[in-house]
Amino acid sequence: MATSLRFFVPLTEEPSSNSPGAETMRAGTGHRPRPWRTRTRLGLVVTLVAVVAAGCRPVDTPFDRLVRDDLSFAAARVATTESVVPSSVYPQETDASGMWKTTPPSIWTSGFLAGLDWELYRATGSTAWRALAQVRQSGVESQDVNTADHDIGFKVFDSFGNGNRLTGNTNSASVLLTAADSLATLYDPDVGCLLSWGNPNTDFKVVIDSVMNLELLLWASKHGGPASLRTIAISHAKHLQRDHVRADGSTFHAVWYDPTTGSVLRKGTLQGNRDNSTWSRGQAWAMHGFTMLYRETGDPSFLATARSTADWYLAHVPDDMVPYWDFDFTDGSTEPRDSSAAAIAASGLLELARLEPDGQRANTYLLAADATLTSLSSHAYRSDGTSNQAILLHGTRFKKENNDYDTGLIFGDYFFVEALLRVRWFAPTVAPLTVSGVTASATDGFPATNTVDGNLATRWSATGDGQWIRYDLGSKQNVDKVGIAFDLGDQRASRFDIQTSLDGSAWTTHLGSLSSATTNALETYDIPDASARYVRIVGHGNSVDARTAITEVKIY
C-alpha cells in the first residue's frame, strides 16, 4: 500500500535578509498545478506528493525540528514581551524600532497576549506560563460587558476561553458566559446578524471578521448559556455564508444591511484595496471561522464554505504562501505582505485537514499548512536576528487608510503558535515501535495494557500527581515521537511529562506538556531524538481532577 510523504531536501544557501522577497516554491493545490517552494533555514520543502512504500516516511524531519525551534523561539519572544509590557496595557503591533506599541484592554487585540501565554503553558507544561496568563488576562475581564462591538469574542475567548479549556477554572467560565450574553445583545432578529459596530439604526454593517467570534456563543450554549446563543451564532453564520462569500469562494470584507427589512444595501470593504477585491486577512478569517463552525455544528454547508474559501486562497496565494495585504496584488508586487493572514490561514488549514472527510483534500490542506508554516519560519518572516519583539515580521494591520503595515502583530504571533501546536493532531504514517511490556506505578482498576490494545474505548488510569506508565521497547531504539490519547480528551486537558531511559533507572525528561482538550484521538508529541529502551509518561492530573487516564499510546 502506498502513502503520501512530506520530505525535505537540505539547502546550501539561505536567504540573507528579512525581506519577504526570497525565492519560494510550494506544493500544488489541485486547482492550479504548480510546484510550491519555500527556501528556509532548514531546507527546501518538497511537498509535491511523493508516493512511497508504506512505512518509509522519515519520522524526525527538518519540519519537526523547525516546529520545535519555532516553539522555543516563540517562548523566548513572549517572555521578553511579558517582561517589558506593563500588565495594565496590551501589545498590538511593533513600531519602527521593533518595540511593542500598546493599547488599553478595550481594543480588540487585548486578549492575544494572555492567549499566547496559555498556548505556551500547553506547549511546555510550565506553570510559570499559567501564572503569567492569569495575571495578563485579569485586566481584560472588564471587557465581558463591553458591547461596543463584536470584538468581545477576540478579547475574551482567546484569553479566558483558553484558560478555561486548559484549567477548568470556574471563574473563567463565568466570564465567558457573561461575555456571550453581552455579544448576543448586538443581534438584530430583523437582520439576522450581530452588529459589528456603528449605529444599528442607520449603519448596520457586518464584517467577515465576526465569524471568529461565533465560537464564544457556541461554547456558551453548551456550557450553561441559553440555547438561543447557538441560534444566534448559526443565523449570523448563514448570513455571512450567503452574503460575504462569493460564488468562487473569495470574500467581501463588509456587508451593509437595512436595519428594518434586513435586505442587503451594499457590499464592499473597510480594509481591503477596493470594494470588489479580497482582503487577505478577511479571507483567512473565513477559512478559519467556517472550519470552526463545521466542527461545532456538523453542518455540511459550513464544510463546503470552508473548502471553497480555502481552495480559493490556495489558488491565489503568492508562491511563498504569504499573501500580500490584498489579493489584488500578486507575485512581483511591491505592496506589503501580511504574515498574520498566513498564520491564521495555516491554523485554519490544519483544522480543516483534521476534519475533512475526503483524504485527498485533507492531504492538500495539510501540505499547504506545512508549506505556510515553513515559509513563516524562514529568515524572511521570523524575527530572529532582529530587535523586533514580535515573533513574526511583515504584518499589515490596516494599510488602506492608516498606512499601517510592515510590523509585528500580536494576533499574527498568536495564530502562528496556535498552528504550531495544531501540528500535533497529525501522526506519522510509519508503523509505531513494538512494545514488549507495560507497567504502571498504580491503577484505578484499569490495567496498563489497555493503552496498547488498539482500542480507544479502554483505558489505564491512576489518581495522584506523579503517577506513571512505562513502556518497554525490548531493546534500545531511536525514539522521536510519542502519540497519546487521553480519556475524555475532548473535554479536559491532561498535564504530563515524557521521559526516556536506557536502563529503566536513570530517566531523562524530554517534554512537559498538556493535551489540547480538543480530541479523543491520539495527539503526537515530538521530542528530540533519544536512544532509549524505555519510555515513561508521568501524569500530573487534568483540568478536572488529579487523575491521569490514557486510552492509547504509540511510540515512533
VENQUI-V779592 format. One record per backbone hydrogen bond with DSSP energy under -1.0 kcal/mol. CO is the residue of the C=O (numbers start at 1). NH is the residue of the N-H. Records with the same first field share a line. If there is no record, write none. Layout:
# VENQUI-V779592
CO = NH, NH
This chain:
# VENQUI-V779592
1 = 54
3 = 52
7 = 46
9 = 44
25 = 37
35 = 26
36 = 26
37 = 25
38 = 45
44 = 9
52 = 3
53 = 56
61 = 65
62 = 66
63 = 67
64 = 68
65 = 69
66 = 70
67 = 71
68 = 72
69 = 73
70 = 74
71 = 75
72 = 76
73 = 77
74 = 78
75 = 79
76 = 80
77 = 81
78 = 82
79 = 83
80 = 84
81 = 85
86 = 89
90 = 103
92 = 410
93 = 101
95 = 98
98 = 389
99 = 95
101 = 92
103 = 90
104 = 107
107 = 110
109 = 112
111 = 115
112 = 116
113 = 117
114 = 118
115 = 119
116 = 120
117 = 121
118 = 122
119 = 123
120 = 124
121 = 125
122 = 514
126 = 129
127 = 131
128 = 132
129 = 133
130 = 134
131 = 135
132 = 136
133 = 137
137 = 140
140 = 143
141 = 144
142 = 145
143 = 146
150 = 153
151 = 155
152 = 156
153 = 157
156 = 160, 161
159 = 163
160 = 164
161 = 165
162 = 166
163 = 167
164 = 168
169 = 173
170 = 174
171 = 175
172 = 176
173 = 177
174 = 178
175 = 179
176 = 180
177 = 181
178 = 182
179 = 183
180 = 184
183 = 186
184 = 187
186 = 195
188 = 192
193 = 188
196 = 150
199 = 203
203 = 205
204 = 257
205 = 196
206 = 255
207 = 210
208 = 211
209 = 212
210 = 213
214 = 218
215 = 219
216 = 220
217 = 221
219 = 222
220 = 225
226 = 229
227 = 231
228 = 232
229 = 233
230 = 234
231 = 235
232 = 236
233 = 237
234 = 238
235 = 239
236 = 240
237 = 241
238 = 242
239 = 243
240 = 244, 245
244 = 252
246 = 249
250 = 246
253 = 208
254 = 268
255 = 206
256 = 265, 266
258 = 262
263 = 258
266 = 256
268 = 254
274 = 277
278 = 327
279 = 283
280 = 284
281 = 285
282 = 286
283 = 287
284 = 288
285 = 289
286 = 290
287 = 291
288 = 292
289 = 293
290 = 294
291 = 295
292 = 296
293 = 297
294 = 298
299 = 302, 303
300 = 304
301 = 305
302 = 306
303 = 307
304 = 308
305 = 309
306 = 310
307 = 311
308 = 312
309 = 313
310 = 314
311 = 315
313 = 316, 317
318 = 321
323 = 338
325 = 280
326 = 329
330 = 333
336 = 325
338 = 342
339 = 343
340 = 344
341 = 345
342 = 346
343 = 347
344 = 348
345 = 349
346 = 350
347 = 351
348 = 352
349 = 353
350 = 354
351 = 355
352 = 356
358 = 362
359 = 363
360 = 364
361 = 365
362 = 366
363 = 367
364 = 368
365 = 369
366 = 370
367 = 371
368 = 372
369 = 373
370 = 374
371 = 375
372 = 376
373 = 377
375 = 378
378 = 381, 382
381 = 393
383 = 386
391 = 383
394 = 339
395 = 407
398 = 404
404 = 398
407 = 395
408 = 94
409 = 413
410 = 414
411 = 415
412 = 416
413 = 417
414 = 418
415 = 419
416 = 420
417 = 421
418 = 422
421 = 424
422 = 425
423 = 426
424 = 524
437 = 472
439 = 470
447 = 450
448 = 451
449 = 452
451 = 553
455 = 458
460 = 550
461 = 444
462 = 548
464 = 467
467 = 539
468 = 441
469 = 537
470 = 439
471 = 535
472 = 436, 437
477 = 532
479 = 530
480 = 527
481 = 556
482 = 525
483 = 554
484 = 523
485 = 551, 552
486 = 489
488 = 491, 492
489 = 519
493 = 543
494 = 515
495 = 540
496 = 513
497 = 538
498 = 510, 511
499 = 536
500 = 508
501 = 533, 534
508 = 500
511 = 498
513 = 496
523 = 484
525 = 482
530 = 479
532 = 477
533 = 473
534 = 501
535 = 471
536 = 499
537 = 469
538 = 497
539 = 466
541 = 495
545 = 542
546 = 464
548 = 462
549 = 487
550 = 460
552 = 485
554 = 483
555 = 433
